[in-house]
């Protein structure tokens, strides 16, 4: 029982789901949402308020303007992409407190949250059917 409790407490320290992120953002929590994909993908569609720092370009210099007291949430396309994990690792190495968005942009949209960008369809939930 203690192993399970420890596991789940530990897991929640490093992940956030779209609902919790949405609540935290609307509540005014000190959060920086980072889209870790390419600038082209970011321009097409991203979470409102997110900034784009592709994981390959994360350095002390490219992140020096960010508040290290804020929670950083990284995301990418979703399950089939690990850019958010690479970005989270980079940001931790740069001294930030980080959580990874479970399911990325895909699950953000599945949960009915708005997106913005040239290819965004607004607030159109994807019906899962499970």
N, C-alpha and C positions, 0 to 999 in steps of 0.2 A: 504494500500500500504506500509506504513512504517513497519507494522508487517512482511510482506513478505520479504521486503528488509533486515530487521534485521535478520530474520530466516535464509535466504540463506547466508548472510555474516557470521553469526555465524557458520553455518554448515560447510562451507569451511575452517574454522579455525581448524577443527578437523579431516577432511577426505582428502584423496588424491586418485586419480585414477591411474591406471597403466601407462597411457600415460604421465601424469604430473610427476610421479615418474621417469619414464624412461628419460624424458627430463632433469629433475633436476640432475639425476645421471650422464648423459652424459655431462651436463654443469659444472660438478665439484662442485655442491652445497655441503655444509657440512651436509651430511645425513648419519645416521646409520640405516641400514635396519635390523630389527630383526625378525627372524622366531621364533614364540612363541610356535611352536609345539614340539613334542618329538624329541629327538636326532635321533631316528630311521627314523621318517618321514623326517627330515631335510637331513639325509644321502641319502635317496631315491631321493629326488628332492627339489631344492630350487632356489630362485632368486640368480643370480650371485652376489657375494660380500656380501650377507646377512650373518649375524652371527646367531648362534642358542643360544637362552636363553629361554628355556621353561618357560611359564608364572608362573608355580608353583615354579620355582627356582629363581625368580627375587628378589634379596635382595640388600641391600647396598653393601655387599661384592661381589656378583656376577656381579654387574654393576659398580664397582668402577673404572675400567679401561676405561670407556666410557666418551667421551667428553660431558659435560653438555651444551656446547654452540651449539652443533649440533642438527639438527632436527632428532628425532627418528621416524621411520615409522615401525609400527608393522603389521605383517600379519600372517594368518593361512591358512587353506585349502580354505575357502570361506564362502559363505552365511550360510551353515549348521553348521558352527563351530564358537564359540565365544572366542577362545583362543586369537585372536588378540585384542579383546575388553578387556579381562582380563589382557593381557599384557600391553595394553595402560594405563589402570587404575593403574597397578602396577608401571609403569615407571613414570607416573605423580606424584604418591605418593612419588617416589624417587627423584623428583625434575627435571625431564626432560621435554622438550618441545616435544609433541607427536602428530602424526597424524596416523590414522588407514587406511590401504590400503583397499579401497572399493573392495569387491569381492575376496580378497586374492589371493592365488596362482592360483586358477581356472580362475579368470578374467585376471590375468597377462598372462596366457597361451592363453586364448581366444583372447587377443589382439595381439598375435603373438610374444610375448617377449620370449627370451631364458630362459631356466632353465638348471641347472646343478645337478649332482648327479648320483648315480648308476642306477636309474630308469628313468632319464630324457631323453626326446626325442628331445632335442635341441630346435629349433625354429619352432615349428609346431603349427600354430594357430588352434583353435577349431572353426569350422564354426557354428555360432549360428542359422541362418535361420530366425531371426525375422524381 
